[in-house]
Amino acid sequence: MTLRQEARTRVNENGRVVIPAAFRKAMGIKAGDEVVLRIEDNELRILTLKQRIERAQRLVRQHVKPGTSLVDELIADRREAAKRE
């Protein structure tokens, strides 16, 4: 989902910024949730941990053949390593 809203807010003396309720709701951010801040293309980006995980999963899927189980491969690798110990 692409949110095409803008809001102006101020940075307080402690460096805090309030994310408006409509933005939090659109992104699924609740009180106490952790978010990831990143500077990209000279912009501050805010992502939820869920968004970050989904992005990482998409990147991994680009390099894994369909039907491949990374979990099964990891278990097999660990078993081979244990045999060599």
Secondary structure, DSSP 8 states (H G I E B T S, - for coil): ------------TTS-----HHHHHHHT--TT--EEEEEETTEEEEEEHHHHHHHHHHHHHTTS-TT--HHHHHHHHHHHHHHH-
